[in-house]
């Protein structure tokens, strides 16, 4: 990959911006300082700014020429609710918050692109610079769209990227079709009957019921999904009990489901619900099943041939 001279020249200042953002992480819909920094830099570079879409979203507008054609470049700004243990100078200054998914890098990269376009307007049309809040579970893109992003700023396509540790430096991994799975969360609460650990026959123990349920969930992917489809069911949390000699009244399972196709997600939800209810009933227990869909799969459009090339 050939780096643009204008990007190389400004690399040190962009690194400084990334480190500043990294040191001051903000969670979804709380990106006030980050949005202020982004807006200030865009304004400094002569780029008009629109604020407020999705709460803390920022849109920069770079125009040149007379064409009505427009594209968008998008980056996310929020951090994760986790503690940082790095000791370098720009480590997080906010306890329990960290840019652990690289959104500080995404924001800095889009700022670098903004600065380049501000100085090198070798195009005919408009580039919209979309700084999105709340990617980490908040649905910030949806909120920006609900607030009129595409009505206010019509564009033919939006381009975004995600850093990927381990990918060879200077290369992009790009493909048409689904590239990142949809996300969903589930929660199953099993209601049994507590009792003394030495007299399990007098109660309904929810713990072995939960264990059977976890094992049964794994057969959905191996026995219900077509081999050519993809799906993941991961139970990541099990909570139950308070004492070693007491059978608890309830047990709670939580986890995540990832798929590329909505039809597969529908099937997994239906199978999980049926398994949870019937395994519980087989042991004289009851359960509550909740399935929350978050982000749909990221599906890249196939490349389109330009009419000029025909």
Number of C-alpha atoms within 10 A of each C-alpha: 7 5 8 9 10 15 15 11 10 13 14 11 12 21 15 13 22 21 18 18 27 24 20 20 29 25 21 22 20 17 22 15 14 25 23 14 15 25 23 14 16 23 13 11 15 15 21 14 17 14 15 12 22 22 18 23 28 24 26 24 19 20 20 16 11 10 11 12 13 18 17 20 19 19 24 26 33 32 27 22 17 13 14 17 9 9 8 8 9 15 19 24 14 14 11 13 21 27 25 15 15 21 25 26 23 21 26 24 20 21 23 21 15 23 21 17 19 18 11 11 15 10 13 14 16 22 23 21 25 26 29 29 32 26 21 19 11 16 17 25 21 15 18 22 14 13 15 13 19 12 10 10 15 16 17 9 11 14 12 12 14 14 12 12 8 6 10 9 9 8 8 13 10 9 12 10 13 15 14 15 19 21 19 19 17 20 18 22 21 26 22 23 17 18 18 14 16 10 11 14 10 12 17 21 26 28 22 12 21 24 12 14 21 19 11 16 19 16 13 19 18 12 9 13 16 11 10 5 11 15 21 18 21 16 19 9 11 17 13 17 15 9 9 9 12 16 24 23 18 22 21 18 20 17 16 18 21 23 23 22 17 12 9 19 23 11 14 23 20 12 17 23 19 13 18 24 19 16 19 22 13 10 14 15 19 19 21 14 17 14 18 13 15 13 18 17 18 13 16 14 11 9 8 6 8 7 6 5 5 5
